[in-house]
Amino acid sequence: MDGGRSQVDRYTSKQVDKERALSEKKILYDSPGERGKRGFEDLECYQLSLEVMAKIHAFSKTLPSDEKYDLYAQIRRCSKNVTGNIAEAYGRYHYLDSLHYYSIARGELNETLARLIDARVLEYINQSDFEALYKLIRQAEQALNGFMSYVRRQRAGSQEYGDKRIGESQMDYDIASVEEQSD
């Protein structure tokens, strides 16, 4: 017992706080499917990454015009790639193939953070806004890491294909001169 509260009480109050925060949060995307049966949209890591993307896009509109083809484009692109790679991973059958795309999503999330740090160093974002986005990105990363651990434990597809990563093979290209092709 900690201060008269049991482990269950602490967990329950923590869960209630989390659910209250989620219910008070503005929904960015409301899927027409039945909650819990939709797919990747139900994943906490996807929802948090979607929030990161929306806030990064809002922030990017405040960047100076000389950053339009540099930081502006980079930070928007990597923030969108996070959600895209989570969706792609979710659609893969074999768990190792899924983990590959979830790992790419995690890398894109960290690239988003790196671009945000660049913006802070260049004084394009104030400290309090930076800290709020930093915490959200780390929260999304933590949720993604947790889901990756779950996928790793489930090992979906390993019964049929084993524990070898499956994927599409590389395409071989034949290079011939224009004269050789006309023969």
C-alpha positions in Angstrom: 0.0 0.0 0.0 1.2 3.4 -0.9 -0.4 6.2 1.1 -3.6 4.1 1.6 -4.0 3.4 -2.1 -3.7 -0.1 -3.5 -2.0 -1.0 -6.8 -5.5 -1.5 -8.3 -6.7 1.9 -7.1 -3.6 3.6 -8.6 -4.1 1.8 -11.9 -7.8 2.6 -12.0 -7.4 6.3 -11.3 -4.6 6.5 -13.9 -6.8 4.7 -16.5 -9.7 7.1 -15.6 -7.5 10.1 -16.1 -6.3 8.7 -19.4 -9.9 8.0 -20.6 -11.0 11.5 -19.5 -8.2 13.1 -21.4 -9.0 11.1 -24.5 -12.8 12.0 -24.3 -12.0 15.7 -23.9 -9.5 15.6 -26.8 -10.8 16.9 -30.2 -11.2 13.9 -32.6 -9.2 14.6 -35.7 -10.6 11.8 -37.8 -13.9 9.9 -37.1 -14.0 6.7 -39.1 -17.4 5.5 -40.4 -16.6 2.0 -39.3 -17.6 0.4 -36.0 -15.1 1.4 -33.2 -12.7 -1.4 -32.4 -13.3 -3.1 -35.7 -12.0 -0.6 -38.2 -8.3 -1.4 -38.5 -5.2 0.8 -38.2 -7.4 3.8 -37.3 -8.1 2.3 -33.9 -4.4 2.0 -33.0 -3.3 4.5 -30.3 0.0 5.0 -32.1 -1.8 5.9 -35.3 -4.1 8.4 -33.5 -1.2 10.1 -31.7 0.8 10.2 -35.0 -2.2 11.7 -36.7 -2.3 14.4 -34.0 1.5 15.0 -34.4 1.0 15.4 -38.2 -1.8 17.9 -37.8 0.1 20.0 -35.3 3.3 19.9 -37.3 1.3 21.1 -40.4 -0.2 23.9 -38.3 3.3 24.9 -37.1 4.8 24.7 -40.5 2.5 27.4 -41.8 4.3 29.8 -39.4 7.7 29.2 -40.9 9.4 32.0 -42.9 8.9 31.9 -46.7 12.6 31.2 -47.3 12.1 27.7 -45.6 9.3 26.7 -48.1 11.5 24.3 -50.0 13.6 23.2 -47.1 12.4 22.8 -43.5 8.7 23.4 -44.4 8.7 20.6 -47.0 10.8 18.2 -44.9 8.9 18.4 -41.6 5.6 18.0 -43.4 6.7 15.1 -45.4 8.2 13.1 -42.6 5.2 13.8 -40.3 2.9 12.4 -43.0 5.1 9.4 -43.6 4.6 8.2 -40.0 0.9 7.6 -40.4 1.4 6.2 -43.9 3.9 3.6 -42.7 1.7 2.6 -39.8 -1.1 2.0 -42.2 1.1 0.0 -44.5 2.5 -2.1 -41.7 -1.0 -2.9 -40.4 -1.9 -4.2 -43.9 1.0 -6.6 -44.1 0.3 -10.3 -43.3 3.6 -11.5 -41.8 4.7 -10.0 -38.5 8.3 -9.4 -39.6 7.1 -7.6 -42.7 4.8 -5.5 -40.5 7.7 -4.7 -38.0 9.8 -3.5 -40.9 7.2 -0.8 -41.8 6.6 0.0 -38.1 10.3 0.6 -37.8 10.3 2.9 -40.7 7.4 4.8 -39.1 9.4 5.1 -35.9 12.4 6.5 -37.9 10.1 9.0 -39.6 8.7 10.1 -36.2 12.3 10.7 -35.0 13.1 12.6 -38.2 10.1 14.8 -37.5 11.5 15.4 -34.0 14.9 16.2 -35.5 13.3 18.8 -37.9 11.4 20.3 -34.9 14.7 20.6 -33.0 16.2 22.3 -36.1 13.2 24.8 -35.9 13.8 25.4 -32.2 17.6 26.0 -32.8 16.7 28.4 -35.6 14.2 30.1 -33.3 11.2 29.4 -35.5 9.3 28.0 -32.5 9.1 29.1 -28.9 10.1 26.8 -26.1 6.6 26.1 -24.7 5.2 25.1 -28.1 8.4 23.0 -28.8 8.0 21.2 -25.5 4.3 20.4 -26.1 5.2 18.9 -29.6 8.2 17.1 -28.2 6.0 15.4 -25.5 3.4 14.5 -28.1 6.1 13.0 -30.4 7.6 11.0 -27.5 4.1 9.8 -26.5 3.4 8.6 -30.1 6.8 6.9 -30.1 6.1 5.1 -26.9 2.7 3.9 -28.2 4.3 2.7 -31.4 7.1 0.9 -29.5 4.4 -0.8 -27.3 2.5 -1.9 -30.4 5.6 -3.2 -32.0 6.3 -5.3 -28.9 2.7 -6.7 -29.1 3.2 -7.5 -32.8 6.5 -9.2 -32.1 4.8 -11.4 -29.4 1.9 -12.4 -31.6 4.1 -13.6 -34.5 1.3 -13.5 -37.0 2.0 -15.5 -40.1 4.9 -17.4 -38.6 3.0 -20.7 -38.7 2.6 -20.6 -42.4 5.9 -18.9 -43.4 8.2 -19.4 -40.5 10.2 -16.6 -38.9 11.9 -15.4 -42.1 11.0 -12.0 -43.4 8.9 -12.2 -46.5 8.5 -9.5 -49.1 8.7 -8.6 -52.7 11.9 -9.4 -54.5 14.0 -6.7 -56.1 13.4 -6.2 -59.8 16.4 -6.8 -62.1 16.9 -4.3 -64.9 18.8 -5.1 -68.1 20.8 -2.2 -69.4 21.4 -2.2 -73.1 22.4 0.6 -75.5 19.7 2.1 -77.8 21.4 0.4 -80.8 21.1 -3.1 -79.2 17.4 -2.6 -78.6 16.6 -1.7 -82.2 18.0 -5.0 -83.5 
